[in-house]
Amino acid sequence: MKQDTTRKSVPLSVHKASGFWTKTHNGKRHYLLKVSEDPKGRKSWDRWQQILAEITHGRRSPFAKGIELSELCEKWMRFHDDKLAAGEIASRTHAEYLDSCNHILAILGKSRSVSTIGPEDFAKLRRAYSDRFGICGLSKRITHTKSLFAFAYSEDLIDRPAKYGKSFAKPSAKIYRAHR
């Protein structure tokens, strides 16, 4: 595929092996869109501007490990697939883990870098959980989410443990008693 050499305003390069537009920033290569989908690189440039804004506003660390949320969920589910096959967890528990992953991906985004998820994102996730589930379901989903991020840290997929913030806590025992 021939690269468009007339594009002076879009300083991106093409990674020939993968066919993606790329931009290197602070020594880290960021892969954008496929050249076949974006021949002139304009959409890729717009995507790069979004990424750069995230980096400069602290939402994305240019030096953090770059695992995406979808990849983390996939690894976590493979781990639980093995536990299911060994008979360590029930199929219903496995289905709940999968549902939790799908809900997390829908709320926070599949391509979101795990290292950029912070307390405000967990607060948003808790609000979505409380809209969808009751007290017991909310507590269970919070446990699943914390387990997912603890897995990421223990498997060395992220550099530091997740910071959940005060709002991402299970409902208190008082609230459980009130809903009996």
LUMKOL-347497 format. One line per 5 residues: number of its first residue (from 0); for each residue x, y, z of N, C-alpha, C, O, CB. Coordinates in Angstrom, 2 decimals, always signed. Glycine has a CB too. Example, Ala and Ser with C-alpha at 12.3 -4.5 7.8 and 13.67 -1.06 7.14 Angstrom:
// residues 2
0) +13.19,-5.69,+7.80,+12.30,-4.50,+7.80,+13.20,-3.30,+7.80,+14.24,-3.32,+8.46,+11.31,-4.47,+9.05; +12.85,-2.25,+7.08,+13.67,-1.06,+7.14,+12.90,+0.03,+7.87,+13.41,+1.14,+8.04,+14.08,-0.60,+5.72;
// end
This chain:
// residues 180
0) +0.85,-1.17,+0.00,+0.00,+0.00,+0.00,+0.90,+1.23,+0.00,+1.83,+1.32,+0.79,-0.97,+0.00,+1.22; +0.62,+2.15,-0.87,+1.43,+3.34,-0.99,+0.98,+4.41,-0.01,-0.21,+4.69,+0.13,+1.38,+3.87,-2.42; +1.96,+5.00,+0.67,+1.67,+6.04,+1.66,+1.45,+7.38,+0.96,+2.14,+7.70,-0.01,+2.82,+6.14,+2.70; +0.50,+8.14,+1.45,+0.20,+9.46,+0.92,+1.30,+10.43,+1.35,+1.37,+10.79,+2.52,-1.20,+9.96,+1.39; +2.15,+10.85,+0.41,+3.28,+11.72,+0.75,+2.92,+13.20,+0.68,+3.76,+14.04,+1.01,+4.45,+11.43,-0.19;
5) +1.71,+13.54,+0.26,+1.33,+14.94,+0.15,+0.73,+15.48,+1.44,+0.41,+16.67,+1.51,+0.34,+15.12,-0.98; +0.57,+14.66,+2.44,-0.07,+15.08,+3.68,+0.94,+15.76,+4.60,+1.62,+15.10,+5.39,-0.71,+13.88,+4.39; +1.04,+17.04,+4.51,+1.96,+17.81,+5.34,+1.39,+18.06,+6.73,+2.14,+18.18,+7.69,+2.30,+19.14,+4.66; +0.06,+18.15,+6.84,-0.55,+18.52,+8.12,-0.80,+17.31,+9.04,-1.22,+17.50,+10.18,-1.86,+19.24,+7.87; -0.53,+16.09,+8.57,-0.77,+14.91,+9.38,+0.56,+14.17,+9.56,+0.88,+13.28,+8.77,-1.85,+13.98,+8.71;
10) +1.34,+14.52,+10.58,+2.66,+13.91,+10.76,+2.60,+12.55,+11.46,+3.05,+12.40,+12.59,+3.55,+14.85,+11.55; +2.03,+11.58,+10.78,+1.95,+10.22,+11.30,+2.81,+9.33,+10.41,+3.16,+9.70,+9.29,+0.48,+9.71,+11.37; +3.13,+8.16,+10.92,+3.86,+7.20,+10.10,+3.06,+5.91,+10.02,+2.14,+5.69,+10.81,+5.29,+6.94,+10.67; +3.41,+5.08,+9.07,+2.72,+3.81,+8.88,+3.62,+2.70,+9.40,+4.79,+2.60,+9.03,+2.36,+3.59,+7.38; +3.06,+1.86,+10.26,+3.77,+0.67,+10.72,+3.50,-0.40,+9.67,+2.40,-0.94,+9.59,+3.30,+0.21,+12.17;
15) +4.53,-0.71,+8.87,+4.33,-1.56,+7.70,+3.91,-2.98,+8.06,+3.12,-3.58,+7.34,+5.60,-1.61,+6.90; +4.41,-3.51,+9.16,+4.08,-4.89,+9.52,+2.60,-5.06,+9.87,+1.99,-6.07,+9.52,+4.94,-5.34,+10.69; +2.03,-4.07,+10.55,+0.63,-4.21,+10.97,-0.34,-3.43,+10.09,-1.53,-3.74,+10.07,+0.48,-3.73,+12.40; +0.16,-2.44,+9.34,-0.71,-1.64,+8.49,-1.47,-0.57,+9.24,-2.51,-0.11,+8.76,-1.66,-2.52,+7.79; -0.99,-0.17,+10.41,-1.64,+0.86,+11.21,-0.90,+2.18,+11.09,+0.32,+2.21,+10.90,-1.71,+0.42,+12.67;
20) -1.64,+3.28,+11.21,-1.03,+4.58,+11.40,-0.48,+4.61,+12.82,-1.13,+4.11,+13.74,-2.06,+5.75,+11.15; +0.69,+5.18,+13.01,+1.28,+5.26,+14.34,+1.82,+6.66,+14.60,+2.09,+7.43,+13.68,+2.41,+4.23,+14.49; +1.96,+6.96,+15.87,+2.58,+8.20,+16.31,+3.42,+7.86,+17.53,+2.94,+7.21,+18.45,+1.52,+9.32,+16.63; +4.67,+8.29,+17.53,+5.55,+8.04,+18.66,+5.59,+9.30,+19.52,+5.82,+10.41,+19.04,+6.98,+7.64,+18.19; +5.37,+9.09,+20.82,+5.37,+10.19,+21.77,+6.11,+9.74,+23.02,+5.75,+8.73,+23.61,+3.91,+10.65,+22.12;
25) +7.14,+10.48,+23.41,+7.96,+10.14,+24.59,+8.47,+8.70,+24.54,+8.52,+8.02,+25.57,+7.16,+10.36,+25.87; +8.84,+8.25,+23.36,+9.41,+6.92,+23.21,+8.42,+5.79,+23.16,+8.82,+4.63,+23.08,+10.34,+6.67,+24.31; +7.13,+6.07,+23.19,+6.11,+5.03,+23.13,+5.33,+5.18,+21.83,+4.86,+6.26,+21.49,+5.15,+5.10,+24.36; +5.20,+4.07,+21.11,+4.47,+4.09,+19.84,+2.99,+3.85,+20.10,+2.62,+2.88,+20.76,+5.04,+3.03,+18.86; +2.15,+4.73,+19.59,+0.69,+4.62,+19.72,+0.13,+4.19,+18.37,+0.36,+4.84,+17.35,+0.04,+5.98,+20.20;
30) -0.60,+3.07,+18.37,-1.22,+2.58,+17.15,-2.61,+3.19,+17.04,-3.37,+3.21,+18.00,-1.29,+1.02,+17.14; -2.92,+3.68,+15.85,-4.19,+4.39,+15.66,-5.14,+3.54,+14.81,-5.59,+2.49,+15.28,-3.95,+5.77,+14.99; -5.45,+3.95,+13.61,-6.37,+3.19,+12.76,-5.61,+2.51,+11.63,-4.48,+2.88,+11.32,-7.46,+4.11,+12.18; -6.24,+1.51,+11.03,-5.63,+0.83,+9.88,-5.59,+1.79,+8.69,-6.50,+2.59,+8.49,-6.43,-0.46,+9.52; -4.52,+1.70,+7.92,-4.37,+2.55,+6.74,-5.46,+2.25,+5.73,-5.92,+3.15,+5.03,-2.98,+2.35,+6.09;
35) -5.89,+0.98,+5.65,-6.95,+0.62,+4.70,-8.28,+1.28,+5.06,-9.09,+1.55,+4.18,-7.13,-0.91,+4.65; -8.51,+1.55,+6.35,-9.74,+2.21,+6.79,-9.63,+3.73,+6.71,-10.64,+4.43,+6.60,-10.07,+1.80,+8.21; -8.41,+4.24,+6.76,-8.17,+5.68,+6.81,-6.97,+6.01,+5.91,-5.88,+6.28,+6.41,-7.91,+6.17,+8.29; -7.16,+5.98,+4.57,-6.01,+6.12,+3.66,-5.25,+7.44,+3.79,-4.03,+7.45,+3.61,-6.49,+5.98,+2.25; -5.92,+8.53,+4.09,-5.24,+9.82,+4.20,-4.75,+10.12,+5.61,-3.96,+11.05,+5.80,-6.16,+10.91,+3.75;
40) -5.20,+9.35,+6.59,-4.73,+9.52,+7.96,-5.43,+10.60,+8.75,-4.99,+10.95,+9.85,-3.30,+9.80,+7.95; -6.51,+11.15,+8.23,-7.19,+12.24,+8.92,-7.91,+11.78,+10.19,-7.84,+12.44,+11.23,-8.18,+12.91,+7.97; -8.61,+10.64,+10.11,-9.29,+10.12,+11.30,-8.25,+9.69,+12.35,-8.46,+9.86,+13.55,-10.21,+8.92,+10.92; -7.15,+9.13,+11.88,-6.08,+8.73,+12.80,-5.49,+9.95,+13.50,-5.17,+9.90,+14.68,-4.99,+7.96,+12.04; -5.35,+11.04,+12.75,-4.83,+12.27,+13.35,-5.78,+12.78,+14.43,-5.35,+13.22,+15.50,-4.62,+13.36,+12.27;
45) -7.09,+12.73,+14.14,-8.08,+13.15,+15.14,-8.00,+12.26,+16.38,-8.07,+12.74,+17.51,-9.51,+13.11,+14.54; -7.84,+10.95,+16.15,-7.70,+10.02,+17.28,-6.44,+10.33,+18.07,-6.44,+10.26,+19.30,-7.67,+8.55,+16.79; -5.35,+10.67,+17.38,-4.11,+11.03,+18.06,-4.30,+12.28,+18.92,-3.77,+12.36,+20.03,-2.98,+11.25,+17.04; -5.04,+13.24,+18.43,-5.29,+14.45,+19.20,-6.06,+14.12,+20.50,-5.80,+14.72,+21.54,-6.08,+15.47,+18.36; -7.00,+13.16,+20.44,-7.72,+12.73,+21.64,-6.77,+12.06,+22.63,-6.81,+12.35,+23.83,-8.86,+11.76,+21.26;
50) -5.91,+11.18,+22.13,-4.94,+10.49,+22.99,-4.00,+11.50,+23.63,-3.71,+11.40,+24.82,-4.15,+9.45,+22.19; -3.51,+12.45,+22.86,-2.60,+13.45,+23.38,-3.26,+14.30,+24.46,-2.63,+14.65,+25.46,-2.10,+14.35,+22.24; -4.54,+14.63,+24.26,-5.27,+15.38,+25.28,-5.40,+14.56,+26.56,-5.27,+15.11,+27.66,-6.68,+15.78,+24.77; -5.64,+13.25,+26.44,-5.71,+12.38,+27.61,-4.37,+12.34,+28.34,-4.33,+12.35,+29.57,-6.14,+10.96,+27.21; -3.28,+12.28,+27.59,-1.95,+12.24,+28.19,-1.66,+13.54,+28.92,-1.19,+13.52,+30.06,-0.87,+11.98,+27.12;
55) -1.93,+14.66,+28.29,-1.60,+15.95,+28.89,-2.50,+16.30,+30.08,-2.10,+17.08,+30.95,-1.69,+17.05,+27.85; -3.70,+15.73,+30.13,-4.60,+16.01,+31.25,-4.54,+14.92,+32.32,-5.36,+14.90,+33.24,-6.02,+16.15,+30.74; -3.58,+14.01,+32.19,-3.37,+13.00,+33.22,-4.31,+11.82,+33.18,-4.29,+11.00,+34.11,-3.48,+13.62,+34.52; -5.12,+11.69,+32.15,-6.04,+10.56,+32.06,-5.35,+9.31,+31.54,-5.84,+8.20,+31.75,-7.22,+10.92,+31.16; -4.23,+9.49,+30.86,-3.51,+8.37,+30.30,-2.04,+8.61,+30.55,-1.51,+9.68,+30.23,-3.82,+8.19,+28.77;
60) -1.38,+7.65,+31.11,+0.04,+7.78,+31.38,+0.83,+7.25,+30.19,+0.61,+6.11,+29.77,+0.44,+7.03,+32.67; +1.76,+8.04,+29.63,+2.52,+7.57,+28.49,+3.51,+6.47,+28.85,+4.01,+5.78,+27.95,+3.24,+8.71,+27.86; +3.80,+6.29,+30.13,+4.80,+5.30,+30.53,+4.20,+4.09,+31.22,+4.92,+3.14,+31.54,+5.81,+5.95,+31.42; +2.91,+4.11,+31.46,+2.27,+2.99,+32.15,+2.14,+1.80,+31.21,+2.21,+1.93,+29.99,+0.88,+3.39,+32.69; +1.96,+0.64,+31.82,+1.75,-0.55,+31.01,+0.44,-0.36,+30.25,-0.54,+0.11,+30.81,+1.72,-1.86,+31.89;
65) +0.44,-0.72,+28.99,-0.66,-0.36,+28.11,-1.73,-1.39,+27.89,-2.28,-1.46,+26.80,-0.13,+0.01,+26.85; -2.04,-2.20,+28.88,-3.10,-3.19,+28.67,-4.45,-2.49,+28.63,-4.74,-1.60,+29.44,-3.07,-4.28,+29.79; -5.26,-2.91,+27.69,-6.61,-2.35,+27.57,-7.57,-3.16,+28.43,-7.30,-4.31,+28.78,-7.07,-2.33,+26.09; -8.68,-2.55,+28.75,-9.68,-3.17,+29.61,-10.22,-4.46,+28.99,-10.45,-5.44,+29.69,-10.82,-2.19,+29.89; -10.44,-4.46,+27.68,-10.95,-5.66,+27.02,-9.96,-6.81,+27.14,-10.36,-7.96,+27.33,-11.26,-5.37,+25.54;
70) -8.68,-6.52,+27.02,-7.65,-7.55,+27.14,-7.59,-8.09,+28.58,-7.43,-9.29,+28.79,-6.28,-6.99,+26.73; -7.72,-7.19,+29.56,-7.73,-7.63,+30.95,-8.91,-8.55,+31.21,-8.75,-9.60,+31.83,-7.77,-6.41,+31.89; -10.09,-8.16,+30.75,-11.27,-9.00,+30.96,-11.11,-10.36,+30.30,-11.53,-11.38,+30.84,-12.52,-8.29,+30.41; -10.51,-10.36,+29.13,-10.28,-11.62,+28.42,-9.34,-12.54,+29.22,-9.60,-13.73,+29.34,-9.69,-11.34,+27.02; -8.26,-11.98,+29.75,-7.33,-12.78,+30.56,-7.99,-13.28,+31.84,-7.79,-14.43,+32.25,-6.07,-11.95,+30.91;
75) -8.78,-12.42,+32.48,-9.47,-12.79,+33.71,-10.47,-13.91,+33.44,-10.61,-14.84,+34.23,-10.18,-11.58,+34.33; -11.17,-13.82,+32.31,-12.15,-14.86,+31.98,-11.45,-16.16,+31.61,-11.96,-17.24,+31.93,-13.04,-14.39,+30.82; -10.28,-16.11,+30.95,-9.52,-17.34,+30.68,-9.10,-18.00,+31.99,-9.14,-19.23,+32.11,-8.28,-17.04,+29.80; -8.69,-17.20,+32.95,-8.34,-17.70,+34.27,-9.53,-18.42,+34.90,-9.38,-19.50,+35.47,-7.85,-16.55,+35.19; -10.71,-17.82,+34.79,-11.91,-18.44,+35.36,-12.43,-19.59,+34.50,-13.11,-20.47,+35.02,-13.01,-17.39,+35.54;
80) -12.13,-19.59,+33.21,-12.46,-20.75,+32.37,-11.73,-21.99,+32.89,-12.30,-23.08,+32.97,-12.08,-20.49,+30.89; -10.46,-21.81,+33.24,-9.67,-22.91,+33.78,-10.23,-23.38,+35.12,-10.27,-24.58,+35.39,-8.20,-22.50,+33.94; -10.66,-22.44,+35.96,-11.26,-22.81,+37.25,-12.58,-23.55,+37.05,-12.90,-24.48,+37.80,-11.49,-21.55,+38.12; -13.34,-23.14,+36.04,-14.60,-23.81,+35.73,-14.34,-25.24,+35.25,-15.02,-26.17,+35.67,-15.40,-23.02,+34.68; -13.36,-25.39,+34.38,-13.02,-26.72,+33.86,-12.52,-27.65,+34.96,-12.74,-28.85,+34.90,-11.96,-26.60,+32.76;
85) -11.84,-27.08,+35.95,-11.32,-27.88,+37.06,-12.39,-28.14,+38.12,-12.15,-28.89,+39.07,-10.12,-27.18,+37.69; -13.56,-27.53,+37.98,-14.64,-27.72,+38.93,-14.50,-26.87,+40.18,-15.15,-27.15,+41.19,-14.71,-29.15,+39.32; -13.67,-25.84,+40.14,-13.45,-24.99,+41.30,-14.54,-23.93,+41.46,-14.78,-23.45,+42.57,-12.10,-24.31,+41.20; -15.20,-23.56,+40.37,-16.33,-22.63,+40.43,-17.50,-23.22,+39.64,-17.31,-24.07,+38.76,-15.93,-21.23,+39.87; -18.68,-22.77,+39.97,-19.89,-23.24,+39.29,-20.10,-22.46,+37.99,-19.56,-21.37,+37.82,-21.13,-23.11,+40.21;
90) -20.88,-23.02,+37.10,-21.14,-22.36,+35.81,-21.91,-21.06,+36.02,-21.75,-20.11,+35.25,-21.93,-23.30,+34.87; -22.75,-21.01,+37.05,-23.49,-19.78,+37.34,-22.55,-18.65,+37.77,-22.72,-17.50,+37.37,-24.55,-20.04,+38.43; -21.56,-18.99,+38.59,-20.56,-18.01,+39.02,-19.78,-17.51,+37.81,-19.52,-16.32,+37.68,-19.60,-18.62,+40.07; -19.41,-18.44,+36.93,-18.69,-18.07,+35.71,-19.52,-17.12,+34.86,-19.00,-16.15,+34.32,-18.31,-19.33,+34.90; -20.80,-17.41,+34.74,-21.70,-16.54,+33.96,-21.80,-15.15,+34.59,-21.88,-14.15,+33.88,-23.10,-17.18,+33.85;
95) -21.81,-15.08,+35.92,-21.86,-13.79,+36.61,-20.57,-13.00,+36.37,-20.60,-11.78,+36.20,-22.08,-13.99,+38.11; -19.42,-13.70,+36.36,-18.15,-13.03,+36.07,-18.17,-12.45,+34.65,-17.74,-11.32,+34.43,-16.97,-14.01,+36.23; -18.68,-13.22,+33.72,-18.76,-12.76,+32.33,-19.69,-11.55,+32.21,-19.38,-10.59,+31.52,-19.24,-13.90,+31.41; -20.83,-11.62,+32.90,-21.77,-10.49,+32.90,-21.13,-9.24,+33.51,-21.33,-8.14,+33.01,-23.04,-10.85,+33.68; -20.36,-9.42,+34.58,-19.67,-8.29,+35.20,-18.67,-7.67,+34.22,-18.59,-6.45,+34.10,-18.95,-8.72,+36.49;
100) -17.91,-8.52,+33.54,-16.95,-8.00,+32.55,-17.66,-7.23,+31.44,-17.22,-6.15,+31.06,-16.13,-9.16,+31.94; -18.74,-7.78,+30.93,-19.48,-7.10,+29.87,-20.01,-5.75,+30.34,-20.00,-4.78,+29.59,-20.63,-7.97,+29.36; -20.47,-5.70,+31.57,-21.01,-4.45,+32.12,-19.88,-3.43,+32.31,-20.06,-2.25,+31.99,-21.73,-4.71,+33.47; -18.73,-3.86,+32.81,-17.59,-2.97,+32.99,-17.14,-2.41,+31.65,-16.87,-1.21,+31.53,-16.42,-3.71,+33.69; -17.07,-3.27,+30.64,-16.64,-2.83,+29.30,-17.64,-1.85,+28.70,-17.25,-0.90,+28.03,-16.47,-4.04,+28.37;
105) -18.93,-2.08,+28.94,-19.95,-1.18,+28.39,-19.88,+0.19,+29.05,-20.09,+1.21,+28.38,-21.36,-1.78,+28.59; -19.59,+0.25,+30.34,-19.57,+1.52,+31.06,-18.26,+2.27,+30.85,-18.28,+3.48,+30.58,-19.79,+1.28,+32.55; -17.13,+1.58,+30.97,-15.83,+2.26,+30.92,-15.19,+2.27,+29.53,-14.29,+3.07,+29.28,-14.90,+1.60,+31.89; -15.63,+1.39,+28.63,-15.09,+1.37,+27.28,-14.09,+0.24,+27.09,-13.24,+0.00,+27.95,-14.44,+2.70,+26.96; -14.20,-0.45,+25.96,-13.34,-1.61,+25.70,-11.88,-1.23,+25.50,-11.00,-1.97,+25.94,-13.84,-2.34,+24.48;
110) -11.63,-0.12,+24.86,-10.25,+0.24,+24.53,-9.60,+1.12,+25.59,-8.52,+1.67,+25.37,-10.21,+0.94,+23.19; -10.25,+1.27,+26.72,-9.72,+2.10,+27.80,-8.49,+1.45,+28.41,-8.51,+0.25,+28.71,-10.78,+2.34,+28.88; -7.44,+2.20,+28.60,-6.23,+1.70,+29.24,-6.51,+1.50,+30.73,-7.02,+2.40,+31.40,-5.04,+2.68,+29.03; -6.18,+0.32,+31.23,-6.48,-0.02,+32.63,-5.78,+0.92,+33.60,-6.33,+1.25,+34.65,-6.09,-1.47,+32.92; -4.57,+1.34,+33.25,-3.79,+2.19,+34.16,-4.38,+3.59,+34.32,-3.97,+4.32,+35.21,-2.37,+2.30,+33.66;
115) -5.34,+3.96,+33.48,-5.93,+5.30,+33.57,-7.25,+5.32,+34.34,-7.84,+6.38,+34.52,-6.16,+5.86,+32.20; -7.70,+4.17,+34.79,-8.99,+4.10,+35.48,-8.78,+4.52,+36.93,-7.93,+3.97,+37.63,-9.60,+2.66,+35.40; -9.56,+5.49,+37.36,-9.40,+6.04,+38.70,-10.69,+6.09,+39.48,-11.70,+5.53,+39.05,-8.81,+7.42,+38.62; -10.68,+6.77,+40.63,-11.85,+6.81,+41.51,-13.12,+7.34,+40.84,-14.21,+6.84,+41.12,-11.55,+7.65,+42.70; -13.00,+8.34,+39.97,-14.22,+8.86,+39.34,-14.84,+7.84,+38.39,-16.05,+7.81,+38.21,-13.91,+10.16,+38.58;
120) -14.00,+7.00,+37.79,-14.53,+5.94,+36.92,-15.23,+4.86,+37.75,-16.27,+4.34,+37.36,-13.39,+5.32,+36.08; -14.63,+4.52,+38.89,-15.27,+3.53,+39.77,-16.57,+4.07,+40.35,-17.52,+3.30,+40.55,-14.32,+3.13,+40.90; -16.64,+5.36,+40.61,-17.89,+5.96,+41.09,-18.97,+5.87,+40.00,-20.13,+5.57,+40.28,-17.66,+7.45,+41.51; -18.57,+6.12,+38.77,-19.50,+6.00,+37.64,-19.98,+4.55,+37.50,-21.16,+4.30,+37.25,-18.81,+6.47,+36.32; -19.07,+3.62,+37.68,-19.41,+2.20,+37.59,-20.37,+1.79,+38.71,-21.30,+1.02,+38.49,-18.13,+1.34,+37.65;
125) -20.14,+2.31,+39.92,-21.02,+1.99,+41.05,-22.43,+2.54,+40.82,-23.42,+1.89,+41.14,-20.43,+2.54,+42.36; -22.51,+3.75,+40.26,-23.83,+4.32,+39.94,-24.57,+3.44,+38.94,-25.77,+3.20,+39.08,-23.70,+5.75,+39.39; -23.84,+2.96,+37.94,-24.47,+2.09,+36.94,-24.89,+0.76,+37.56,-25.95,+0.23,+37.23,-23.52,+1.84,+35.75; -24.06,+0.22,+38.46,-24.43,-1.02,+39.16,-25.68,-0.82,+40.01,-26.58,-1.66,+40.00,-23.27,-1.50,+40.04; -25.73,+0.30,+40.74,-26.88,+0.51,+41.63,-28.17,+0.74,+40.84,-29.26,+0.44,+41.34,-26.62,+1.71,+42.56;
130) -28.06,+1.26,+39.62,-29.24,+1.41,+38.77,-29.76,+0.06,+38.28,-30.96,-0.12,+38.07,-28.92,+2.32,+37.58; -28.84,-0.87,+38.09,-29.20,-2.15,+37.48,-29.50,-3.24,+38.50,-30.35,-4.10,+38.25,-28.09,-2.60,+36.58; -28.81,-3.23,+39.64,-28.90,-4.32,+40.60,-29.46,-3.83,+41.93,-29.48,-2.63,+42.22,-27.54,-4.97,+40.81; -29.92,-4.79,+42.74,-30.32,-4.49,+44.11,-29.10,-4.47,+45.02,-27.96,-4.43,+44.54,-31.35,-5.53,+44.61; -29.34,-4.49,+46.31,-28.25,-4.38,+47.29,-27.28,-5.56,+47.18,-26.07,-5.35,+47.13,-28.83,-4.32,+48.72;
135) -27.79,-6.77,+47.13,-26.92,-7.95,+47.05,-26.16,-8.00,+45.72,-24.97,-8.31,+45.69,-27.74,-9.24,+47.23; -26.86,-7.69,+44.64,-26.21,-7.68,+43.33,-25.15,-6.60,+43.22,-24.10,-6.81,+42.61,-27.25,-7.48,+42.24; -25.42,-5.45,+43.81,-24.45,-4.35,+43.84,-23.19,-4.79,+44.57,-22.07,-4.56,+44.09,-25.05,-3.10,+44.50; -23.37,-5.40,+45.73,-22.23,-5.86,+46.52,-21.42,-6.91,+45.76,-20.19,-6.88,+45.77,-22.72,-6.44,+47.86; -22.11,-7.82,+45.10,-21.43,-8.87,+44.34,-20.64,-8.29,+43.17,-19.51,-8.71,+42.92,-22.44,-9.89,+43.82;
140) -21.22,-7.32,+42.46,-20.53,-6.72,+41.31,-19.32,-5.89,+41.75,-18.30,-5.85,+41.05,-21.50,-5.84,+40.51; -19.42,-5.23,+42.89,-18.27,-4.49,+43.42,-17.14,-5.47,+43.74,-15.98,-5.20,+43.45,-18.67,-3.68,+44.69; -17.50,-6.62,+44.33,-16.50,-7.64,+44.63,-15.86,-8.16,+43.34,-14.65,-8.33,+43.29,-17.13,-8.79,+45.42; -16.66,-8.42,+42.31,-16.13,-8.89,+41.03,-15.16,-7.87,+40.43,-14.09,-8.22,+39.94,-17.28,-9.17,+40.04; -15.55,-6.60,+40.49,-14.72,-5.55,+39.91,-13.39,-5.45,+40.65,-12.33,-5.34,+40.03,-15.45,-4.20,+39.94;
145) -13.45,-5.47,+41.97,-12.20,-5.40,+42.74,-11.34,-6.63,+42.50,-10.11,-6.54,+42.48,-12.51,-5.26,+44.24; -11.97,-7.78,+42.32,-11.24,-9.00,+42.02,-10.55,-8.90,+40.66,-9.42,-9.36,+40.51,-12.18,-10.20,+42.05; -11.22,-8.32,+39.69,-10.64,-8.13,+38.36,-9.37,-7.29,+38.42,-8.36,-7.64,+37.82,-11.66,-7.48,+37.43; -9.43,-6.18,+39.14,-8.28,-5.29,+39.22,-7.18,-5.85,+40.13,-6.00,-5.56,+39.92,-8.71,-3.92,+39.71; -7.55,-6.63,+41.14,-6.55,-7.30,+41.96,-5.82,-8.36,+41.13,-4.61,-8.56,+41.29,-7.21,-7.94,+43.21;
150) -6.56,-9.04,+40.25,-5.96,-10.00,+39.33,-4.94,-9.31,+38.42,-3.85,-9.83,+38.20,-7.04,-10.69,+38.49; -5.31,-8.14,+37.91,-4.40,-7.40,+37.02,-3.10,-7.05,+37.73,-2.02,-7.15,+37.15,-5.08,-6.12,+36.51; -3.21,-6.65,+38.98,-2.00,-6.28,+39.73,-1.18,-7.52,+40.09,+0.05,-7.49,+39.96,-2.39,-5.52,+41.01; -1.83,-8.58,+40.52,-1.10,-9.78,+40.91,-0.44,-10.48,+39.72,+0.58,-11.15,+39.88,-2.03,-10.75,+41.62; -1.01,-10.32,+38.53,-0.43,-10.89,+37.32,+0.56,-9.94,+36.65,+1.06,-10.23,+35.56,-1.53,-11.27,+36.35;
155) +0.84,-8.82,+37.30,+1.80,-7.82,+36.82,+1.37,-7.21,+35.47,+2.20,-6.92,+34.61,+3.18,-8.46,+36.68; +0.06,-7.01,+35.32,-0.47,-6.38,+34.12,-0.58,-4.87,+34.28,-0.65,-4.13,+33.30,-1.84,-6.96,+33.77; -0.60,-4.41,+35.54,-0.58,-2.98,+35.84,+0.52,-2.72,+36.87,+0.91,-3.62,+37.62,-1.98,-2.49,+36.38; +1.02,-1.49,+36.89,+2.16,-1.14,+37.73,+1.82,-0.96,+39.20,+2.67,-1.17,+40.06,+2.79,+0.10,+37.22; +0.59,-0.57,+39.49,+0.21,-0.28,+40.86,-1.22,-0.74,+41.08,-1.98,-0.88,+40.12,+0.35,+1.24,+41.17;
160) -1.60,-0.99,+42.33,-2.99,-1.39,+42.58,-3.97,-0.28,+42.19,-3.62,+0.90,+42.20,-3.19,-1.76,+44.07; -5.16,-0.68,+41.84,-6.18,+0.31,+41.46,-6.59,+1.13,+42.68,-6.63,+0.63,+43.80,-7.43,-0.39,+40.84; -6.90,+2.41,+42.45,-7.42,+3.29,+43.49,-8.91,+3.44,+43.25,-9.35,+4.06,+42.27,-6.69,+4.69,+43.49; -9.70,+2.85,+44.16,-11.15,+2.82,+43.97,-11.85,+4.07,+44.46,-12.90,+4.44,+43.93,-11.72,+1.63,+44.66; -11.31,+4.72,+45.45,-11.98,+5.87,+46.04,-12.98,+5.43,+47.09,-13.33,+4.25,+47.19,-12.66,+6.70,+44.97;
165) -13.45,+6.38,+47.86,-14.38,+6.07,+48.97,-15.76,+5.67,+48.47,-16.47,+4.92,+49.15,-14.50,+7.28,+49.89; -16.15,+6.15,+47.30,-17.52,+5.89,+46.85,-17.71,+4.47,+46.30,-18.84,+4.03,+46.12,-17.90,+6.89,+45.79; -16.62,+3.76,+46.03,-16.75,+2.41,+45.46,-16.65,+1.37,+46.58,-15.78,+0.50,+46.56,-15.65,+2.16,+44.39; -17.54,+1.49,+47.54,-17.58,+0.56,+48.67,-18.88,-0.21,+48.62,-19.88,+0.24,+48.05,-17.43,+1.32,+50.03; -18.85,-1.39,+49.22,-20.07,-2.19,+49.32,-21.06,-1.48,+50.23,-20.67,-0.68,+51.08,-19.76,-3.62,+49.85;
170) -22.35,-1.77,+50.06,-23.34,-1.21,+50.98,-23.06,-1.67,+52.42,-22.56,-2.78,+52.63,-24.78,-1.62,+50.55; -23.38,-0.84,+53.37,-23.12,-1.17,+54.77,-24.09,-2.24,+55.27,-25.11,-2.53,+54.64,-23.23,+0.09,+55.64; -23.74,-2.82,+56.41,-24.60,-3.83,+57.03,-25.95,-3.24,+57.42,-26.97,-3.93,+57.39,-23.92,-4.43,+58.27; -25.96,-1.97,+57.77,-27.21,-1.29,+58.12,-28.17,-1.29,+56.93,-29.37,-1.49,+57.10,-26.93,+0.16,+58.58; -27.64,-1.05,+55.75,-28.48,-1.04,+54.54,-28.98,-2.45,+54.23,-30.13,-2.63,+53.83,-27.71,-0.47,+53.33;
175) -28.12,-3.46,+54.42,-28.56,-4.85,+54.25,-29.73,-5.15,+55.18,-30.73,-5.73,+54.75,-27.40,-5.83,+54.52; -29.61,-4.78,+56.44,-30.68,-5.05,+57.42,-31.98,-4.34,+57.04,-33.07,-4.88,+57.21,-30.24,-4.61,+58.84; -31.86,-3.13,+56.51,-33.06,-2.36,+56.14,-33.80,-2.99,+54.96,-35.01,-2.79,+54.82,-32.68,-0.93,+55.80; -33.08,-3.73,+54.12,-33.70,-4.32,+52.93,-34.09,-5.77,+53.09,-34.38,-6.45,+52.10,-32.78,-4.19,+51.77; -34.09,-6.27,+54.31,-34.51,-7.66,+54.53,-35.99,-7.81,+54.47,-36.50,-8.92,+54.63,-34.01,-8.17,+55.85;
// end
